[in-house]
Amino acid sequence: MFRSFLLAGAAASALVTGQAFAQTDNSVETVTVTAKALDEARNGIQTQLGASTYTITEAAIDAMPGGDNNQLNQVLLQAPGVVQDQFGQLHIRAEHNALQYRLDGVILPEGLSVFSQTLDPRLASSVKLITGALPAEYGLVTGGIVDVGTKTGLFDSGGQVSIYGGSHGEIQPSASYGGSTDNWNYFVTGDYLQDNLGIDSPDGSANPHHDFTSQYHGFAYAEDILDSHSRIAFVLGTEHDNFQIPDTAGIAPSFTIAGVTPPQSQVLDDNQREITHFGSVSYLRTQGAFDFQVSLFGRYSSLGYSPDKDLGDLAYLGVSQSAYKKDLGYGLQAESAYHLTDDHTLRFGVLVQRDDLTSNTSAAVLPATCTGSGIETDPYNCAQSSDNPFTIVDNSTKSASSFSAYLQDEWKILSDLTVNYGLRFDSFHAYSEGSQFSPRVNAVWQPLDGTTLHAGYARYFSPPPFELVGSESVTKFLNSTAAPAITLDDQPVAERANYYDVGAEQQFSGVLQSKDALTLSVDSFLKLSHNLIDEGQFGAPIIETPFNYRHGKQ
């Protein structure tokens, strides 16, 4: 949906340019060459050989309507196989929101967010979407890998201040600046967004009731090139997003409350707040045939849902529930590449992560008389038995941990045929637990100039998103207007899948009157899953909860 236009036909912006170096030209060139060489080493540690990789460059982002004022999901929608639901969440190759985000290859832990966009296109020098039969270094969350290359002051010096806006009261001021001095370079960006259309309309109206959003985002990158073989990089980011939950007009209350006249359905005042802070520090070194990067990363996120203060939710839904969740995820990621011979490159790595989750809910409900046994063949059928509400409190804390390791070999069998094969191990301990060894193999053949054929197989092991698992005790809500129809409440378990992918790509140089070639590609995939993970909304708060289907085929 197109919602915005540039003010007066063009964004009001001021561009600050100029050289940000204090060194001599020779030293600037040396630092630049070293930085590019280290970037190449970092990119070589994580291969996408055999996977389907779609790269959106900084120039492509700027060429979009609205440019880098778009949210990241709008950028990713330019890639094939990507669709978006009404909450703004992305689905790639029929996966439900199973995306792993990385910054310069460093994992950004999953967090508590439904409507928020944690990463901003302003910080991106490129955005890669990696799908298909993934190599062994990618695991746990495998629906799609979104690897955002961050801008640096070395290659994006100068700054910009702009203001963007349009329909529905949208206004978005932003600023960014990058520079370098000696061996340091840095880039910072921040923006504020307000809009009267924060979430898609629930009833299809162009101007939904109660749908305002205000959002703050900030990001900083700093890098110190220690010498010609190593560097250390720091990343910090933050977001603070507030959303009104839009209302639907003309709905009649379903329940009565003693002494309370419920508000009209179009003036209910439900709100959701989503906050995220993240950071990482990475050390990269390249020494002859051996390259490695070690990263410490962390992410704090919280989600708070507040219902209508006049018990409007209770009158319409039978439950008025406030909810607060916070999750702290942190870990270590160490990966390396060893160029054994001209024909063999070995890659290996480990990932250790821990999450600490707090979940607090307080629900106002009404007494009810329920019939049935709460099983699928005889679900509960409840009727309100009193108009005096009571409160159910359900608080909990939980920790989770995961460990992953992989080893793979990129083998150039022939000049035009390369095979990448490896083995990955994953284990996790949370509400449920499990582990798996996962073989991976990809083959890439280039029989003709500009022609590339690929085929791959991957075994996947995907734990349910820990921070979203519902912790409420179903039995606490029995004999109330919030009683579930089915009382079976198994904890979600890890999905295990076999993934097959084949594809072809053809480049036609000189077809277009530009330096770029025309590229056509076709790709086909099949995924067969046991305990397929999906997500759904269970309860009043807009928090999606994972559950399993016994079998799945995509």
FENMOHU-V571169 format. One record per residue. N is the residue number from 1. RES is the residue in three letters. PHI is phi in radians with two decimals (NA if undefined). PSI is psi in whole degrees, -180 to 180 (* if undefined). NEAR is the number of other C-alpha atoms within 8 Angstrom. Layout:
N | RES | PHI | PSI | NEAR
N | RES | PHI | PSI | NEAR
This chain:
1 | MET | NA | 126 | 2
2 | PHE | -1.47 | 122 | 3
3 | ARG | -2.06 | -18 | 7
4 | SER | -2.26 | 152 | 9
5 | PHE | -2.36 | 155 | 9
6 | LEU | -1.20 | 139 | 11
7 | LEU | -1.03 | 128 | 10
8 | ALA | 0.96 | 29 | 5
9 | GLY | 1.46 | -6 | 6
10 | ALA | -2.73 | 146 | 6
11 | ALA | -1.20 | 138 | 10
12 | ALA | -1.43 | 116 | 8
13 | SER | -2.55 | 155 | 8
14 | ALA | -2.20 | 131 | 7
15 | LEU | -1.94 | 126 | 8
16 | VAL | -1.85 | 118 | 7
17 | THR | -2.14 | 171 | 7
18 | GLY | 2.38 | 159 | 6
19 | GLN | -1.26 | 132 | 6
20 | ALA | -1.85 | 15 | 9
21 | PHE | -1.78 | 144 | 9
22 | ALA | -1.81 | -3 | 6
23 | GLN | -1.47 | 176 | 9
24 | THR | -1.28 | 166 | 6
25 | ASP | -1.04 | -38 | 6
26 | ASN | -1.14 | -43 | 7
27 | SER | -1.21 | -35 | 8
28 | VAL | -1.08 | -45 | 10
29 | GLU | -1.11 | -39 | 8
30 | THR | -1.10 | -46 | 8
31 | VAL | -1.10 | -42 | 10
32 | THR | -1.11 | -47 | 9
33 | VAL | -1.09 | -42 | 8
34 | THR | -1.10 | -44 | 10
35 | ALA | -1.06 | -43 | 9
36 | LYS | -1.14 | -40 | 8
37 | ALA | -1.13 | -39 | 8
38 | LEU | -1.20 | -36 | 14
39 | ASP | -1.06 | -43 | 8
40 | GLU | -1.11 | -40 | 8
41 | ALA | -1.11 | -43 | 10
42 | ARG | -1.09 | -44 | 12
43 | ASN | -1.14 | -30 | 9
44 | GLY | -1.30 | -19 | 8
45 | ILE | -1.21 | -38 | 12
46 | GLN | -1.92 | 109 | 8
47 | THR | -1.62 | 150 | 7
48 | GLN | -1.97 | 20 | 10
49 | LEU | -0.98 | 122 | 9
50 | GLY | 1.57 | -20 | 14
51 | ALA | -1.40 | 167 | 13
52 | SER | -1.63 | 112 | 9
53 | THR | -2.04 | 125 | 9
54 | TYR | -2.06 | 120 | 8
55 | THR | -1.88 | 128 | 8
56 | ILE | -1.91 | 115 | 10
57 | THR | -1.45 | 168 | 9
58 | GLU | -1.04 | -39 | 9
59 | ALA | -1.12 | -38 | 6
60 | ALA | -1.18 | -37 | 8
61 | ILE | -1.12 | -45 | 12
62 | ASP | -1.11 | -29 | 10
63 | ALA | -1.40 | -12 | 7
64 | MET | -1.21 | 151 | 8
65 | PRO | -1.02 | 122 | 5
66 | GLY | 1.60 | -16 | 10
67 | GLY | 0.97 | -137 | 9
68 | ASP | -1.40 | 8 | 11
69 | ASN | -1.36 | -12 | 9
70 | ASN | -1.20 | 160 | 9
71 | GLN | -1.45 | 162 | 10
72 | LEU | -1.08 | -34 | 10
73 | ASN | -1.11 | -32 | 10
74 | GLN | -1.17 | -33 | 8
75 | VAL | -1.19 | -46 | 12
76 | LEU | -1.18 | -24 | 9
77 | LEU | -1.17 | -10 | 10
78 | GLN | -1.33 | -15 | 7
79 | ALA | -1.48 | 151 | 9
80 | PRO | -1.20 | 146 | 5
81 | GLY | 1.40 | 11 | 6
82 | VAL | -1.94 | 128 | 12
83 | VAL | -2.30 | 167 | 8
84 | GLN | -2.28 | 141 | 10
85 | ASP | -1.68 | -175 | 8
86 | GLN | -1.23 | -17 | 7
87 | PHE | -1.55 | -2 | 9
88 | GLY | 1.51 | 3 | 10
89 | GLN | -1.40 | 147 | 11
90 | LEU | -1.70 | 146 | 11
91 | HIS | -2.21 | 123 | 13
92 | ILE | -2.05 | 124 | 12
93 | ARG | 0.89 | 44 | 8
94 | ALA | 1.23 | 12 | 6
95 | GLU | -1.44 | 150 | 8
96 | HIS | -1.72 | 97 | 10
97 | ASN | 1.03 | 23 | 9
98 | ALA | -1.54 | 66 | 10
99 | LEU | -1.94 | 137 | 10
100 | GLN | -1.90 | 123 | 14
101 | TYR | -1.73 | 139 | 11
102 | ARG | -2.34 | 148 | 12
103 | LEU | -2.03 | 113 | 11
104 | ASP | 0.92 | 40 | 8
105 | GLY | 1.50 | -10 | 10
106 | VAL | -1.58 | 129 | 10
107 | ILE | -1.14 | 135 | 10
108 | LEU | -1.77 | 111 | 12
109 | PRO | -0.96 | 151 | 10
110 | GLU | -1.10 | 149 | 8
111 | GLY | -2.36 | -179 | 12
112 | LEU | -1.58 | 99 | 14
113 | SER | -2.71 | 146 | 10
114 | VAL | -2.08 | -54 | 10
115 | PHE | -1.73 | -17 | 8
116 | SER | -1.33 | 155 | 7
117 | GLN | -2.05 | 103 | 8
118 | THR | -1.18 | -38 | 8
119 | LEU | -1.81 | 144 | 6
120 | ASP | -1.96 | 134 | 11
121 | PRO | -1.01 | -20 | 12
122 | ARG | -1.10 | -26 | 8
123 | LEU | -1.54 | -4 | 11
124 | ALA | -1.67 | 126 | 12
125 | SER | -1.50 | -23 | 10
126 | SER | -2.85 | 157 | 11
127 | VAL | -2.27 | 120 | 12
128 | LYS | -1.85 | 132 | 12
129 | LEU | -1.92 | 117 | 13
130 | ILE | -1.98 | 121 | 14
131 | THR | -2.37 | -176 | 12
132 | GLY | 1.66 | -155 | 11
133 | ALA | -1.40 | 97 | 15
134 | LEU | -1.34 | 145 | 14
135 | PRO | -1.10 | 172 | 17
136 | ALA | -1.18 | -20 | 14
137 | GLU | -1.29 | -11 | 10
138 | TYR | -1.86 | 124 | 9
139 | GLY | -2.72 | -177 | 10
140 | LEU | 1.19 | -68 | 9
141 | VAL | -1.88 | 113 | 11
142 | THR | -2.22 | 7 | 14
143 | GLY | -1.11 | -31 | 13
144 | GLY | -3.11 | 142 | 13
145 | ILE | -1.85 | 122 | 14
146 | VAL | -1.87 | 104 | 12
147 | ASP | -1.86 | 111 | 13
148 | VAL | -1.70 | 119 | 14
149 | GLY | -1.44 | 123 | 11
150 | THR | -1.44 | 151 | 11
151 | LYS | -1.26 | 151 | 11
152 | THR | -2.26 | 154 | 15
153 | GLY | -1.16 | -18 | 14
154 | LEU | -1.20 | -37 | 11
155 | PHE | -1.92 | -7 | 6
156 | ASP | -2.31 | 59 | 10
157 | SER | -1.36 | 156 | 15
158 | GLY | 1.66 | -174 | 14
159 | GLY | -2.59 | 176 | 11
160 | GLN | -2.65 | 138 | 11
161 | VAL | -2.14 | 129 | 11
162 | SER | -2.53 | 163 | 11
163 | ILE | -2.39 | 134 | 11
164 | TYR | -2.30 | 145 | 12
165 | GLY | -2.93 | -180 | 12
166 | GLY | 3.05 | -146 | 12
167 | SER | -1.14 | 164 | 8
168 | HIS | 1.06 | 28 | 9
169 | GLY | 1.19 | 22 | 9
170 | GLU | -1.27 | 133 | 12
171 | ILE | -2.55 | 137 | 11
172 | GLN | -2.54 | 91 | 12
173 | PRO | -1.39 | 149 | 11
174 | SER | -2.68 | 162 | 11
175 | ALA | -2.63 | 148 | 11
176 | SER | -2.61 | 153 | 12
177 | TYR | -2.74 | 140 | 12
178 | GLY | -2.41 | 149 | 15
179 | GLY | -2.92 | -177 | 15
180 | SER | -2.68 | 155 | 13
181 | THR | -2.64 | 131 | 10
182 | ASP | 0.94 | -125 | 7
183 | ASN | -1.67 | 4 | 9
184 | TRP | -1.68 | 144 | 10
185 | ASN | -2.46 | 156 | 14
186 | TYR | -2.65 | 160 | 14
187 | PHE | -2.63 | 134 | 15
188 | VAL | -2.33 | 148 | 12
189 | THR | -2.65 | 152 | 13
190 | GLY | -2.73 | 155 | 11
191 | ASP | -2.72 | 163 | 11
192 | TYR | -2.26 | 138 | 11
193 | LEU | -2.32 | 134 | 12
194 | GLN | -2.32 | 145 | 12
195 | ASP | -2.77 | 139 | 12
196 | ASN | -1.46 | 1 | 11
197 | LEU | -2.20 | 76 | 12
198 | GLY | -1.40 | -34 | 10
199 | ILE | -2.28 | 152 | 12
200 | ASP | -0.98 | 144 | 7
201 | SER | -1.10 | 133 | 11
202 | PRO | -1.31 | -19 | 9
203 | ASP | -2.07 | 10 | 6
204 | GLY | 1.45 | 0 | 6
205 | SER | -1.27 | 152 | 7
206 | ALA | -1.29 | -26 | 5
207 | ASN | -2.26 | 80 | 7
208 | PRO | -1.15 | 154 | 14
209 | HIS | -1.32 | 138 | 9
210 | HIS | 1.04 | 65 | 13
211 | ASP | -2.42 | 33 | 14
212 | PHE | -1.42 | 145 | 11
213 | THR | -2.35 | 144 | 14
214 | SER | -2.28 | 136 | 11
215 | GLN | -2.46 | 139 | 11
216 | TYR | -2.15 | 136 | 11
217 | HIS | -2.39 | 143 | 13
218 | GLY | -2.55 | 149 | 11
219 | PHE | -2.66 | 142 | 12
220 | ALA | -2.49 | 138 | 11
221 | TYR | -2.27 | 135 | 14
222 | ALA | -2.41 | 143 | 12
223 | GLU | -2.47 | 134 | 12
224 | ASP | -2.06 | 114 | 10
225 | ILE | -1.44 | 104 | 12
226 | LEU | -1.23 | -43 | 9
227 | ASP | -2.82 | -170 | 6
228 | SER | -1.23 | -8 | 6
229 | HIS | -2.04 | -7 | 10
230 | SER | -2.66 | 160 | 12
231 | ARG | -2.73 | 163 | 13
232 | ILE | -2.24 | 136 | 12
233 | ALA | -2.22 | 141 | 11
234 | PHE | -2.13 | 139 | 11
235 | VAL | -2.29 | 134 | 12
236 | LEU | -2.38 | 140 | 11
237 | GLY | -2.61 | 156 | 11
238 | THR | -2.65 | 152 | 12
239 | GLU | -2.59 | 148 | 12
240 | HIS | -2.50 | 106 | 11
241 | ASP | -2.12 | 134 | 12
242 | ASN | -2.06 | 136 | 11
243 | PHE | -2.32 | 130 | 13
244 | GLN | -1.42 | 140 | 13
245 | ILE | -1.53 | 118 | 11
246 | PRO | -1.13 | 151 | 11
247 | ASP | -1.87 | 162 | 13
248 | THR | -2.04 | 130 | 11
249 | ALA | -1.41 | 154 | 7
250 | GLY | 1.45 | 16 | 7
251 | ILE | -1.65 | 138 | 7
252 | ALA | -1.61 | 144 | 6
253 | PRO | -1.06 | 147 | 8
254 | SER | -1.80 | -14 | 8
255 | PHE | -2.36 | 154 | 11
256 | THR | -1.89 | 145 | 8
257 | ILE | -2.25 | 131 | 10
258 | ALA | -1.05 | 124 | 6
259 | GLY | 1.30 | 11 | 4
260 | VAL | -2.17 | 128 | 6
261 | THR | -1.75 | 110 | 5
262 | PRO | -1.15 | 146 | 9
263 | PRO | -1.21 | 161 | 8
264 | GLN | -1.12 | 151 | 9
265 | SER | -1.10 | -26 | 12
266 | GLN | -1.46 | -1 | 10
267 | VAL | -2.13 | 17 | 9
268 | LEU | -1.08 | 147 | 12
269 | ASP | -2.12 | 71 | 10
270 | ASP | -1.67 | 140 | 10
271 | ASN | -2.44 | 152 | 11
272 | GLN | -2.34 | 136 | 13
273 | ARG | -2.11 | 133 | 11
274 | GLU | -2.25 | 126 | 14
275 | ILE | -2.23 | 138 | 12
276 | THR | -2.47 | 136 | 14
277 | HIS | -2.24 | 136 | 11
278 | PHE | -2.49 | 160 | 13
279 | GLY | -2.90 | 161 | 11
280 | SER | -2.74 | 156 | 12
281 | VAL | -2.33 | 131 | 11
282 | SER | -2.28 | 138 | 11
283 | TYR | -2.01 | 123 | 11
284 | LEU | -2.03 | 135 | 13
285 | ARG | -2.46 | 139 | 11
286 | THR | -2.20 | 126 | 12
287 | GLN | -2.44 | 99 | 7
288 | GLY | 1.12 | -120 | 5
289 | ALA | -1.51 | -3 | 8
290 | PHE | -2.02 | 126 | 10
291 | ASP | -2.16 | 140 | 15
292 | PHE | -2.63 | 156 | 13
293 | GLN | -2.42 | 133 | 12
294 | VAL | -2.10 | 130 | 11
295 | SER | -2.31 | 137 | 12
296 | LEU | -1.83 | 133 | 11
297 | PHE | -2.41 | 159 | 15
298 | GLY | -2.77 | 156 | 13
299 | ARG | -2.62 | 129 | 14
300 | TYR | -1.89 | 133 | 12
301 | SER | -2.50 | 149 | 14
302 | SER | -2.49 | 153 | 14
303 | LEU | -2.42 | 126 | 14
304 | GLY | -2.19 | 130 | 11
305 | TYR | -2.05 | 125 | 13
306 | SER | -2.07 | 125 | 10
307 | PRO | -1.42 | 176 | 12
308 | ASP | -1.02 | 130 | 11
309 | LYS | -1.24 | -16 | 6
310 | ASP | -1.70 | 22 | 6
311 | LEU | 1.08 | 27 | 10
312 | GLY | -1.08 | -39 | 13
313 | ASP | -1.07 | -39 | 12
314 | LEU | -1.10 | -40 | 13
315 | ALA | -1.19 | -34 | 14
316 | TYR | -1.66 | -33 | 10
317 | LEU | -1.96 | -17 | 10
318 | GLY | 1.49 | 4 | 13
319 | VAL | -2.71 | 137 | 14
320 | SER | -2.17 | 102 | 15
321 | GLN | -2.07 | 126 | 12
322 | SER | -1.65 | 144 | 12
323 | ALA | -2.47 | 142 | 13
324 | TYR | -2.45 | 126 | 11
325 | LYS | -2.25 | 141 | 12
326 | LYS | -2.42 | 145 | 12
327 | ASP | -2.40 | 134 | 14
328 | LEU | -2.04 | 113 | 11
329 | GLY | -1.98 | 136 | 14
330 | TYR | -2.68 | 156 | 12
331 | GLY | -3.09 | -174 | 11
332 | LEU | -2.22 | 133 | 11
333 | GLN | -2.21 | 119 | 14
334 | ALA | -2.24 | 124 | 11
335 | GLU | -2.43 | 153 | 12
336 | SER | -2.66 | 162 | 12
337 | ALA | -2.37 | 134 | 13
338 | TYR | -2.16 | 116 | 10
339 | HIS | -1.46 | 88 | 10
340 | LEU | -1.12 | -51 | 9
341 | THR | -2.48 | -178 | 6
342 | ASP | -1.11 | -23 | 6
343 | ASP | -1.83 | -11 | 9
344 | HIS | -2.29 | 128 | 11
345 | THR | -2.16 | 118 | 13
346 | LEU | -1.62 | 137 | 12
347 | ARG | -2.26 | 137 | 12
348 | PHE | -2.63 | 155 | 12
349 | GLY | -2.96 | 167 | 12
350 | VAL | -2.38 | 154 | 11
351 | LEU | -2.43 | 125 | 12
352 | VAL | -2.15 | 130 | 11
353 | GLN | -2.48 | 148 | 11
354 | ARG | -2.36 | 145 | 11
355 | ASP | -2.26 | 139 | 11
356 | ASP | -2.11 | 121 | 11
357 | LEU | -2.07 | 137 | 12
358 | THR | -2.09 | 133 | 11
359 | SER | -2.34 | 120 | 12
360 | ASN | -2.21 | 129 | 11
361 | THR | -2.35 | 148 | 11
362 | SER | -2.41 | 119 | 11
363 | ALA | -2.13 | 125 | 11
364 | ALA | -1.53 | 126 | 12
365 | VAL | -2.35 | 171 | 15
366 | LEU | -1.99 | 147 | 17
367 | PRO | -1.08 | 147 | 14
368 | ALA | -2.56 | 153 | 12
369 | THR | -1.80 | 124 | 10
370 | CYS | -2.03 | 138 | 10
371 | THR | -2.00 | 158 | 7
372 | GLY | 1.80 | 172 | 9
373 | SER | -1.88 | -5 | 7
374 | GLY | 1.40 | 15 | 12
375 | ILE | -1.81 | 168 | 12
376 | GLU | -1.06 | -35 | 6
377 | THR | -1.45 | -11 | 4
378 | ASP | -2.55 | 69 | 8
379 | PRO | -1.21 | 160 | 11
380 | TYR | -1.16 | 142 | 14
381 | ASN | -2.28 | 109 | 8
382 | CYS | -1.95 | 142 | 12
383 | ALA | -2.24 | 137 | 8
384 | GLN | -1.00 | 132 | 12
385 | SER | -1.99 | -9 | 8
386 | SER | -2.72 | 154 | 8
387 | ASP | -1.81 | 17 | 11
388 | ASN | -1.77 | 108 | 8
389 | PRO | -1.26 | 157 | 10
390 | PHE | -2.39 | 166 | 8
391 | THR | -1.96 | 137 | 8
392 | ILE | -1.99 | 120 | 10
393 | VAL | -1.82 | 132 | 8
394 | ASP | -2.45 | 101 | 9
395 | ASN | -2.03 | 147 | 9
396 | SER | -2.77 | 159 | 8
397 | THR | -2.30 | 151 | 8
398 | LYS | -2.76 | 148 | 8
399 | SER | -2.10 | 153 | 9
400 | ALA | -2.41 | 153 | 12
401 | SER | -2.49 | 152 | 11
402 | SER | -2.50 | 152 | 12
403 | PHE | -2.40 | 135 | 11
404 | SER | -2.42 | 147 | 11
405 | ALA | -2.60 | 149 | 11
406 | TYR | -2.57 | 158 | 13
407 | LEU | -2.53 | 131 | 12
408 | GLN | -2.60 | 160 | 12
409 | ASP | -2.25 | 124 | 11
410 | GLU | -1.64 | 111 | 12
411 | TRP | -1.98 | 116 | 10
412 | LYS | -1.52 | 92 | 11
413 | ILE | -1.19 | -47 | 8
414 | LEU | -2.27 | 172 | 6
415 | SER | -1.09 | -26 | 6
416 | ASP | -2.03 | 10 | 8
417 | LEU | -2.36 | 122 | 11
418 | THR | -2.22 | 137 | 13
419 | VAL | -2.12 | 133 | 12
420 | ASN | -2.05 | 116 | 14
421 | TYR | -2.29 | 149 | 13
422 | GLY | -2.96 | 180 | 13
423 | LEU | -2.38 | 138 | 12
424 | ARG | -2.19 | 144 | 14
425 | PHE | -2.17 | 132 | 11
426 | ASP | -2.30 | 142 | 14
427 | SER | -2.52 | 151 | 11
428 | PHE | -2.57 | 154 | 12
429 | HIS | -2.38 | 115 | 10
430 | ALA | -2.63 | -131 | 10
431 | TYR | -1.12 | -32 | 8
432 | SER | -2.24 | 179 | 8
433 | GLU | -2.58 | 163 | 10
434 | GLY | 3.06 | 174 | 8
435 | SER | -2.73 | 165 | 9
436 | GLN | -2.91 | 141 | 8
437 | PHE | -1.59 | 131 | 8
438 | SER | -2.20 | 109 | 11
439 | PRO | -1.31 | 148 | 11
440 | ARG | -2.40 | 142 | 16
441 | VAL | -2.64 | 135 | 12
442 | ASN | -2.38 | 142 | 16
443 | ALA | -2.21 | 136 | 13
444 | VAL | -2.20 | 125 | 13
445 | TRP | -2.15 | 131 | 10
446 | GLN | -2.08 | 80 | 11
447 | PRO | -1.22 | -28 | 7
448 | LEU | -2.34 | 161 | 6
449 | ASP | -1.09 | 122 | 5
450 | GLY | 1.53 | -3 | 9
451 | THR | -1.89 | 128 | 11
452 | THR | -2.31 | 127 | 12
453 | LEU | -2.01 | 141 | 11
454 | HIS | -2.44 | 152 | 12
455 | ALA | -2.58 | 145 | 12
456 | GLY | -2.73 | 159 | 14
457 | TYR | -2.36 | 139 | 12
458 | ALA | -2.48 | 136 | 14
459 | ARG | -1.67 | 128 | 11
460 | TYR | -2.00 | 149 | 13
461 | PHE | -2.40 | 111 | 14
462 | SER | -2.20 | 103 | 11
463 | PRO | -1.14 | 154 | 11
464 | PRO | -1.14 | 147 | 12
465 | PRO | -1.06 | 110 | 8
466 | PHE | -1.00 | -43 | 9
467 | GLU | -1.22 | -14 | 9
468 | LEU | -1.79 | -8 | 10
469 | VAL | -1.10 | 130 | 11
470 | GLY | -1.21 | 130 | 6
471 | SER | -1.85 | -2 | 6
472 | GLU | -1.16 | 146 | 6
473 | SER | -1.53 | 117 | 7
474 | VAL | -1.05 | -38 | 10
475 | THR | -1.12 | -23 | 6
476 | LYS | -1.14 | -23 | 6
477 | PHE | -1.75 | 4 | 12
478 | LEU | -1.14 | 150 | 9
479 | ASN | 1.05 | 36 | 10
480 | SER | -2.44 | 168 | 14
481 | THR | -1.24 | -5 | 14
482 | ALA | -1.84 | 13 | 10
483 | ALA | -1.13 | 135 | 11
484 | PRO | -1.29 | 151 | 10
485 | ALA | -1.17 | -34 | 9
486 | ILE | -2.07 | 129 | 9
487 | THR | -1.68 | -6 | 9
488 | LEU | -1.12 | 126 | 6
489 | ASP | -2.45 | 61 | 5
490 | ASP | -1.17 | 145 | 4
491 | GLN | -1.27 | 141 | 8
492 | PRO | -1.14 | 148 | 12
493 | VAL | -2.09 | 173 | 10
494 | ALA | -1.19 | 142 | 12
495 | GLU | -1.48 | 138 | 15
496 | ARG | -2.15 | 132 | 12
497 | ALA | -2.54 | 153 | 11
498 | ASN | -1.91 | 129 | 11
499 | TYR | -2.16 | 129 | 14
500 | TYR | -2.14 | 140 | 13
501 | ASP | -2.59 | 133 | 13
502 | VAL | -2.38 | 148 | 11
503 | GLY | -2.88 | 171 | 11
504 | ALA | -2.52 | 150 | 11
505 | GLU | -2.45 | 139 | 12
506 | GLN | -2.31 | 127 | 10
507 | GLN | -1.79 | 137 | 10
508 | PHE | -2.06 | 96 | 9
509 | SER | -1.29 | 141 | 8
510 | GLY | 1.42 | 0 | 10
511 | VAL | -1.20 | -42 | 7
512 | LEU | -1.71 | 152 | 9
513 | GLN | -1.44 | 63 | 5
514 | SER | -2.76 | 176 | 6
515 | LYS | -1.29 | -14 | 6
516 | ASP | -1.56 | 146 | 7
517 | ALA | -1.56 | 158 | 11
518 | LEU | -1.50 | 128 | 10
519 | THR | -2.09 | 128 | 8
520 | LEU | -2.04 | 138 | 7
521 | SER | -2.49 | 155 | 8
522 | VAL | -2.42 | 142 | 7
523 | ASP | -2.50 | 144 | 8
524 | SER | -2.35 | 142 | 7
525 | PHE | -2.51 | 157 | 9
526 | LEU | -2.49 | 127 | 9
527 | LYS | -2.17 | 124 | 11
528 | LEU | -2.00 | 119 | 11
529 | SER | -2.09 | 148 | 12
530 | HIS | -2.00 | 131 | 11
531 | ASN | 1.06 | 50 | 13
532 | LEU | -0.95 | 128 | 12
533 | ILE | -1.54 | 131 | 12
534 | ASP | -2.32 | 174 | 9
535 | GLU | -2.32 | 144 | 9
536 | GLY | -2.60 | 163 | 8
537 | GLN | -1.61 | 117 | 10
538 | PHE | -2.12 | 107 | 7
539 | GLY | 1.91 | 177 | 5
540 | ALA | -1.29 | -45 | 9
541 | PRO | -1.05 | 147 | 9
542 | ILE | -1.44 | 70 | 9
543 | ILE | -2.24 | 117 | 8
544 | GLU | -1.43 | 141 | 10
545 | THR | -2.09 | 135 | 11
546 | PRO | -1.32 | 148 | 14
547 | PHE | -2.59 | 171 | 11
548 | ASN | -1.99 | 140 | 11
549 | TYR | -1.65 | 146 | 10
550 | ARG | -1.07 | -45 | 7
551 | HIS | -2.36 | 153 | 9
552 | GLY | -2.56 | 149 | 11
553 | LYS | -2.43 | 126 | 7
554 | GLN | -2.20 | * | 7
